[in-house]
Amino acid sequence: MIRGLWMYVLFLSINVQAQITDFGKVDFHQADSIAALYKGEKLSNLPVLVYKLTASLSTKLEQFRAIYTWLSTNIDNDYDYYLKNKKKREQLQHDSLAFAQWNEDFQVQVFKKLLKEQKTVCTVYAYLLKELASFADIDCKIIDGYGRTIAANIGEPGIPNHSWNAVQLNNKWYLCDATWSSGGFNIQEKKFIRNYNDGYFLAKPELFVRNHYPLDTAWILMYDKPSLGEFLTAPLIYKSAFNYHITPVSPKVMKMQLTKGETITFLFKAPDSIPLDDIQLELISENNIHTVKPDILRTQEGLLALKYSFVTTGYYDVHIKIGDNYIVSYTIQVKKNKSIPE
């Protein structure tokens, strides 16, 4: 468990456009406005709801955007059902057939609650997005797998605990997660906080796979696919990385050992628009928390490089932040360099 960082940081977001490599110049203002217009609309008649959201939009991309935005801004994640779902997934993690049957039965049970209270869990977010998209003649599939958060799938063995979607637009498949776009839980208060985050709408596969690993690896949508072990031991990435379009490159593992005085370099793919002055390292060691400014430069390959040397030994949680937004976390043990006296 990462020390000193509460669960709600997973859901910090900023109001910037999600990166959609193939649709970077598409203006979603009309689609988002329509979704906002029908805020609070009930789920009693799904075909009518989809008609309202899509009838005035000319492309399948815009129609799917309106559906996705509406779903992510109108449905709450049910905390009690989340715990129930989590417990059952953990119990059935080694029985794929029983897991699949539980998912199917649970969808029916939770869907009834969804229609009544407009609350649900990740499995039914994915199910509802698939159903809504089908009424707009958009091919959308449910993907089950491993979701990586502060509280889940940190190191091996992993537990399948999440569901999301793949959608086909212009004869190409894309990935999205309406659950994580909708907001998240305040664990201390045991309640859901609605906070729309655009980062998981048609996210790049190489970034999406950093905290989503499908049971069927074909849905990674990459030629060079990480293994499940690599996924579980990689640095922990947060939603703001999706907003800023930052992809960690190196180090490839979350847990590391260094010697005192050794310089570590963190490498990222990042756009030139990143506010370099706002980048900082938050270091947590025992009861001490402080922030430092790393040395920042661009490599010849165009990667963003952050360099820092630890001057004292100990165990550190290292959080790379932009302003108040958490981007990625590592845990580092800094050991004494035996060739250099303390």
Protein Blocks (a to p, Z undefined) as FASTA:
>chain_A
ZZhiafklmmgccddddddfklmmbcfklmmmmmmmmgoiafkbmmlmmmmmmmmpcbfk
lmmmmmmmmmmmmcccdfklmmmmmmmmmmmmmmmklmmmmmmmmmmmmmmmmmmnopac
fklmmmmmmmmmmmnopacdddddddddfknogajadddfbdcddddeehiacdddfklm
noccdfklopacddddfklgopafklmmmmpccfblmlnopabdcdfklmmmmccddfkl
mmnopacfbdcbfbdcddehiacdddddddfklcfklgccdddehjaccdddddddddfk
opacdddddfbgcdddddddehjbcfbdcdddddddfkbcZZ
